[in-house]
Amino acid sequence: MRDAVSAVIPIRAVPARSKYDFEAQLRRNGIDLPPLSVDTLQVNITKLCNQVCRHCHVDASPQRKEMLSPEGVEKCLEILGRHPQITKLDITGGAPELHPGFDALVERAVALGKHVMVRHNLTVQLDGNPQTGEGKEYLPQFFASNRVEVISSLPYHQEYFTDAQRGAGVFKKSMQAMRRLNAEGYGVQGSSLALNLVYNPVGPYLPAAQAGLEADYKRELKSKFGLVFNKLYTITNMPINRFRLHLDKSGQYESYMDKLLAAFNPAAATGVMCRSLISVGHDGRIYDCDYNQMLELRAAGADGRPAGIFDFDIEQLLKRRIRFGEHCLGCTAGAGSSCGGATV
């Protein structure tokens, strides 16, 4: 797993050739985006998932085999214990609950005093592990006992649009899973157990205003299903991997990128998540964000050497130059986009 120390990563992610050159856009607006902190360790522990979603930038599916090794899990916990400034652990996938070391990772990170967030697709509670058949019905109780923040994608509050993006039957299963989380106190007024939903547009356009969508979701889910949640995060579909393939096949890549470029917001740019987060892949390599991870744009320390958990150096990461590409326009369009929703 360990890389040769002689390996050096070029700093520029994409040559400045197209009109979608993100770094050129930053220069035109007089914006510099150095790292500010590393307060969140986001770990993609597996690409295995019980779903196959049209917009998935991870290309996750029931056939994927990639998993963070037991040594990698231990190293992440060691990093969390050694660096008090890293206050949050954001566990993602795939469906991270399908990793055999998931439960222990959550429990031990909580014991270290970290705020643990899980990117939970809801239906994994009912589907279980597509490769082993292991059930996951216990997850709501497990989350509650560890006071995990649950962040769940729900493309829309209507069945048709959700199933169009995530597959037939996903909406009904998601409603069942939310009901089980509500029963444990998640999203319920007066409870400290947070259930936050994520909205991605079902197509090549920018999300509507986050506050308005949140109000719509709360009204519809409460009135039709008796379900509650805390916040709604809007996330722009990134023009990479599975969604990029859809754009290319439908001839919409250029028009979508034009929308992102036209909606560039300098205020959103200053709040991009890569300034306070690092992303860890299943192989232990470190990236500036989950999107760069999927494009294999690996982060480099200030000395130009590739970053990884097995030779973790937070000072080098704080001095690094963040790697940008055309896809970064997705995080800076309109109200901005991040793993925590809009940034302005």
TAGI-V127206 format. One record per backbone hydrogen bond with DSSP energy under -0.5 kcal/mol. CO is the residue of the C=O (numbers start at 0). NH is the residue of the N-H. Records with the same first field share a line. If there is no record, write none. Layout:
# TAGI-V127206
CO = NH  NH
This chain:
# TAGI-V127206
3 = 6
6 = 305
14 = 16
17 = 20
19 = 21
20 = 24
21 = 25
22 = 26
23 = 27
24 = 28
25 = 30
26 = 29
38 = 86  87
39 = 41  277
40 = 42  89
41 = 43  279
42 = 44  91
44 = 67
46 = 60
47 = 93  94
52 = 55
55 = 241
60 = 48  63
65 = 46  47
68 = 72
69 = 73
70 = 74
71 = 75
72 = 76
73 = 77
74 = 78
75 = 79
76 = 80
77 = 81
78 = 82
81 = 83
82 = 85
84 = 86
86 = 114
87 = 40  89
88 = 90  116
89 = 42  91
90 = 118
91 = 44  45
93 = 92  95
94 = 97
95 = 98
98 = 101
100 = 104
101 = 105
102 = 106
103 = 107
104 = 108
105 = 109
106 = 110
107 = 111
108 = 113
109 = 112
113 = 115
114 = 88
115 = 148
116 = 90
117 = 119  150
118 = 95  120
120 = 122
121 = 124
122 = 125  126
123 = 127
124 = 135
127 = 129
128 = 132
133 = 128
135 = 138
137 = 141
138 = 142
139 = 143
140 = 144
141 = 145
142 = 146  147
143 = 146
147 = 149
148 = 117  150
149 = 151  195
150 = 119
151 = 197
157 = 161
158 = 162
159 = 163
160 = 164
161 = 164  165
162 = 166
164 = 53
165 = 51
166 = 169
168 = 172
169 = 173
170 = 174
171 = 175
172 = 176
173 = 177
174 = 178
175 = 179
176 = 180
177 = 181
178 = 182
179 = 183
180 = 183  185
181 = 184
184 = 187
187 = 190
191 = 193
192 = 186
193 = 149  195
194 = 229
195 = 151
196 = 232
197 = 153
198 = 234
200 = 202
202 = 204
208 = 212
209 = 213
210 = 214
211 = 215
212 = 216
213 = 217
214 = 218
215 = 219
216 = 220
217 = 221
218 = 222
219 = 223
220 = 224  226
221 = 225
230 = 196
232 = 198
234 = 200
237 = 239
239 = 242  243
240 = 244
241 = 245
242 = 246
243 = 247
244 = 248
245 = 249
246 = 251  252
247 = 250
251 = 255
252 = 256
253 = 257
254 = 258
255 = 259
256 = 260
257 = 261
258 = 262
260 = 263
262 = 333
263 = 265
264 = 268
265 = 269
266 = 270
267 = 270
268 = 271
271 = 274
272 = 275  276
274 = 35  36
275 = 38  39
277 = 41
278 = 286
279 = 43
280 = 283
281 = 68
283 = 308
284 = 280
285 = 298
286 = 278
288 = 292
289 = 293
290 = 294
291 = 296
292 = 295
295 = 297
296 = 287
298 = 306
300 = 303
303 = 8
304 = 300
306 = 285
307 = 310
308 = 311
312 = 316
313 = 317
314 = 318
315 = 301
316 = 319
319 = 34  321
324 = 327
325 = 328
326 = 329
327 = 330  331
328 = 331  332
330 = 336
331 = 264
332 = 335
334 = 342  343
337 = 340
